[in-house]
Amino acid sequence: MNGKNTTCVCTLGAETCLNILMRSIFLLFGLFVFLVSQAQQGSVTLQAKSFQYNPPRDTAIWNWLERQPGFSSLPLQQQESFYWTNLMRRNPIRFFETAVRAFVQQFPEANTREVRDLELDIKKAPVTLPLLAPDASLKNMGAAHTTDLVMRGGIISHQSASGKGFAQRIKEFGSFRCGAENIYAGSNDPLEALIILLIDHNVPNKGHRINLLDPAYGRMGLGWELMKDSRAMLVQVFACP
C-alpha cells in the first residue's frame, strides 16, 4: 500500500459529494534486543493539509543539540526531527497536552482509541527521558536503509534489497547491546511524523511508541528522503548509550 487515496464523502440530502484528497501514512516498527527482532505495520489516512503548530523554540534543547558532534552538519529535516523527538522526551506529558492535542484537534480523523492509549502510556512513562544524541554509525545505517527503500519504490520493510534484516544490518554498523528501528512514510513534516509514530494507529503492539518512550536509548541516527510522490521516507535507528 502506498500513494495517495481520494475519498468521496457525501452528506445526507446533498446532491453532490465532496472529493477530499487524503494522504496515507505508513509505519513499520522493528525491535532488536540481543538478536531478537519483530515487525508490525500500521497506517492512517489524513486530510491533505499542513499541521499548523509553531510554539517558541526550546533553546535549552536546541543548544544541547548544537553541542553534539555531527548535529550541525545534518540536513534541516533531520535536525528538526532530533529537536522534536528530544522535546517530547524531555517532558512527554507536556508534549502530549500541547503538540498531540493540537494535532488531533486539526485532524479529528486521527483522534482514535490509540490517542487515548497514548495518554495512558505517557502517564505511566518516566516524567523525563534521556535525550537522544546523534550517532554517526546509526546515521549511516538509517541513511543506507532509507535509500534502499526509496529505490525500491518506497516500500516499507526492515529487510534490505540484499535480504538482510535489522539485526544483520545493525551489526554491520557497530557493536550495540540493544537497538530499535522505526520506519515511516508520509508527511514531510518532522513533527507530524513524530506524532503519528507515537499514536501508532492500527499497530497492535505499539512498537513505534515503545521505542520512542524507551528510557534505555540514548543515541539515534536518521535517514530522511523525499520521494517522487512528495511523501517523506524516514528511518529512525535507536541504540543504548
C-alpha positions as CSV (number, residue, x, y, z in Angstrom):
1,M,0.0,0.0,0.0
2,N,1.4,3.4,-1.0
3,G,0.5,6.6,-2.7
4,K,-2.5,8.9,-2.0
5,N,-6.1,8.0,-1.8
6,T,-9.1,10.1,-2.9
7,T,-12.1,9.6,-0.7
8,C,-15.6,10.7,-1.6
9,V,-17.7,11.9,1.3
10,C,-21.4,12.6,0.9
11,T,-23.7,14.3,3.4
12,L,-27.4,13.4,3.7
13,G,-29.6,15.4,1.4
14,A,-26.7,16.7,-0.7
15,E,-26.9,16.3,-4.5
16,T,-23.1,16.3,-4.9
17,C,-20.3,14.7,-2.9
18,L,-17.1,16.4,-1.8
19,N,-13.9,14.9,-3.0
20,I,-11.2,15.3,-0.3
21,L,-7.7,14.3,-1.2
22,M,-6.4,12.2,1.7
23,R,-2.9,11.1,2.3
24,S,-1.9,7.7,3.6
25,I,0.8,7.4,6.1
26,F,2.6,4.0,6.7
27,L,4.6,2.9,9.6
28,L,6.8,-0.1,10.3
29,F,8.2,-0.9,13.7
30,G,11.3,-3.1,14.4
31,L,12.8,-4.0,17.7
32,F,16.2,-5.6,18.3
33,V,17.4,-6.8,21.7
34,F,20.1,-9.5,21.9
35,L,19.4,-10.6,18.3
36,V,15.6,-10.8,18.7
37,S,13.5,-9.0,16.1
38,Q,9.9,-8.4,15.3
39,A,7.9,-6.1,13.0
40,Q,4.4,-4.7,12.7
41,Q,2.9,-2.3,10.2
42,G,0.0,0.2,10.5
43,S,-1.5,3.1,8.6
44,V,-3.7,6.1,8.9
45,T,-5.3,8.4,6.3
46,L,-5.4,12.1,6.9
47,Q,-6.7,15.2,5.2
48,A,-4.3,16.7,2.8
49,K,-3.4,19.9,4.7
50,S,-0.5,21.1,6.7
51,F,-0.3,20.8,10.5
52,Q,-0.2,24.3,11.9
53,Y,1.8,24.4,15.2
54,N,4.5,26.9,15.9
55,P,5.4,27.2,19.6
56,P,8.5,29.0,20.8
57,R,11.8,27.1,20.3
58,D,13.1,25.4,23.5
59,T,16.5,26.9,23.5
60,A,17.9,24.6,26.2
61,I,17.3,21.5,24.0
62,W,18.4,23.2,20.8
63,N,21.6,24.5,22.4
64,W,22.3,21.0,23.8
65,L,21.8,19.5,20.3
66,E,24.2,22.1,18.7
67,R,26.9,21.0,21.2
68,Q,26.6,17.3,20.0
69,P,29.2,16.2,17.4
70,G,27.7,16.0,13.9
71,F,24.4,17.7,14.6
72,S,25.2,21.0,12.8
73,S,26.1,19.1,9.6
74,L,22.7,17.3,9.5
75,P,20.1,18.3,6.9
76,L,17.3,20.6,8.2
77,Q,14.7,17.9,8.3
78,Q,16.9,15.6,10.4
79,Q,17.8,18.5,12.8
80,E,14.1,19.2,13.3
81,S,13.4,15.5,13.9
82,F,16.0,15.4,16.6
83,Y,14.6,18.6,18.1
84,W,11.0,17.4,18.3
85,T,11.9,13.9,19.5
86,N,14.0,15.3,22.3
87,L,11.4,17.9,23.2
88,M,9.0,15.1,23.6
89,R,11.4,13.0,25.7
90,R,12.3,15.9,28.0
91,N,8.6,16.1,29.1
92,P,6.3,13.5,27.5
93,I,3.2,14.7,29.3
94,R,3.6,18.3,28.3
95,F,4.3,17.2,24.7
96,F,1.1,15.2,24.7
97,E,-1.0,18.0,26.2
98,T,0.3,20.6,23.7
99,A,1.5,19.1,20.4
100,V,-0.5,15.9,20.3
101,R,-3.7,17.7,21.4
102,A,-3.2,20.4,18.7
103,F,-2.7,17.7,16.1
104,V,-5.9,15.7,16.8
105,Q,-7.9,18.9,17.0
106,Q,-6.8,19.8,13.5
107,F,-7.1,16.2,12.3
108,P,-10.1,14.8,14.1
109,E,-9.9,11.6,12.0
110,A,-6.6,10.8,13.9
111,N,-8.3,11.1,17.3
112,T,-8.8,7.4,17.7
113,R,-8.6,5.0,20.7
114,E,-4.8,4.9,20.1
115,V,-4.7,8.5,21.2
116,R,-6.4,7.7,24.5
117,D,-4.0,4.7,24.9
118,L,-1.0,7.0,24.2
119,E,-2.2,9.3,27.0
120,L,-2.2,6.4,29.5
121,D,1.2,5.1,28.3
122,I,2.7,8.6,28.7
123,K,1.4,9.0,32.2
124,K,3.0,5.7,33.1
125,A,6.3,6.6,31.5
126,P,9.1,8.4,33.4
127,V,8.5,12.1,33.8
128,T,11.5,12.8,31.7
129,L,13.6,10.5,29.4
130,P,17.3,10.7,28.4
131,L,17.9,12.9,25.4
132,L,18.9,11.2,22.2
133,A,22.3,12.3,20.8
134,P,23.2,11.9,17.1
135,D,25.3,8.9,16.3
136,A,27.3,8.8,13.1
137,S,27.1,5.0,12.7
138,L,23.4,4.9,13.3
139,K,23.0,7.9,10.9
140,N,24.8,5.9,8.2
141,M,22.7,2.9,8.8
142,G,19.5,4.9,8.7
143,A,20.5,6.7,5.5
144,A,21.5,3.5,3.8
145,H,18.2,1.8,4.5
146,T,16.2,4.8,3.6
147,T,17.8,5.0,0.2
148,D,17.3,1.3,-0.2
149,L,13.6,1.6,0.5
150,V,13.1,4.6,-1.8
151,M,15.0,2.9,-4.7
152,R,12.5,0.0,-4.3
153,G,9.5,2.3,-4.9
154,G,9.0,3.4,-1.3
155,I,8.2,0.1,0.2
156,I,8.1,-0.3,4.0
157,S,10.3,-3.1,5.2
158,H,13.0,-3.9,7.7
159,Q,14.6,-6.2,5.1
160,S,17.1,-4.7,2.7
161,A,17.2,-5.5,-1.0
162,S,20.0,-7.9,-0.3
163,G,17.8,-9.8,2.2
164,K,19.4,-8.5,5.4
165,G,17.1,-7.9,8.4
166,F,17.5,-5.3,11.1
167,A,19.7,-7.5,13.3
168,Q,22.1,-8.2,10.5
169,R,22.3,-4.5,9.3
170,I,22.9,-3.0,12.8
171,K,25.8,-5.5,13.4
172,E,27.4,-4.2,10.2
173,F,27.5,-0.6,11.6
174,G,28.8,-1.2,15.1
175,S,28.6,-3.1,18.3
176,F,25.4,-2.4,20.1
177,R,23.9,-4.2,23.1
178,C,20.4,-3.1,22.2
179,G,18.7,-1.1,19.5
180,A,15.5,-0.5,17.6
181,E,14.2,0.8,14.3
182,N,11.1,2.7,13.2
183,I,10.1,3.3,9.6
184,Y,7.7,5.9,8.4
185,A,6.4,7.1,5.1
186,G,4.1,10.2,5.0
187,S,4.2,13.9,5.5
188,N,7.5,15.7,5.1
189,D,6.9,17.5,8.4
190,P,9.2,16.0,11.2
191,L,6.8,17.0,14.0
192,E,3.8,15.3,12.3
193,A,5.9,12.2,11.6
194,L,6.8,12.0,15.3
195,I,3.2,12.4,16.4
196,I,2.0,9.7,14.0
197,L,4.7,7.3,15.3
198,L,3.7,8.0,18.9
199,I,0.0,7.4,18.2
200,D,0.7,4.2,16.3
201,H,-2.6,3.8,14.5
202,N,-3.5,0.2,13.9
203,V,-0.3,-1.2,15.3
204,P,-1.3,-3.9,17.9
205,N,1.9,-3.9,20.0
206,K,2.5,-0.1,19.7
207,G,6.1,-0.7,18.8
208,H,6.9,2.8,17.5
209,R,5.6,4.3,20.7
210,I,7.6,1.9,22.8
211,N,10.8,2.7,21.0
212,L,10.2,6.5,21.3
213,L,9.4,6.3,25.0
214,D,12.1,3.8,26.0
215,P,14.5,5.2,28.6
216,A,17.2,2.7,27.6
217,Y,18.1,4.6,24.4
218,G,20.5,7.5,24.4
219,R,21.6,7.6,20.7
220,M,19.8,7.9,17.4
221,G,20.5,8.1,13.7
222,L,18.1,9.1,11.0
223,G,17.6,8.6,7.3
224,W,15.2,11.1,5.6
225,E,14.4,11.3,1.9
226,L,11.7,12.9,-0.1
227,M,10.1,10.5,-2.6
228,K,8.7,11.3,-6.1
229,D,5.1,11.4,-4.7
230,S,6.2,14.1,-2.2
231,R,6.0,11.8,0.8
232,A,9.0,11.5,3.1
233,M,10.6,8.2,3.9
234,L,12.0,8.3,7.5
235,V,14.1,5.6,9.1
236,Q,14.9,6.1,12.9
237,V,17.5,3.9,14.5
238,F,18.0,3.9,18.2
239,A,20.7,2.4,20.4
240,C,21.7,2.3,24.0
241,P,24.4,4.8,25.0
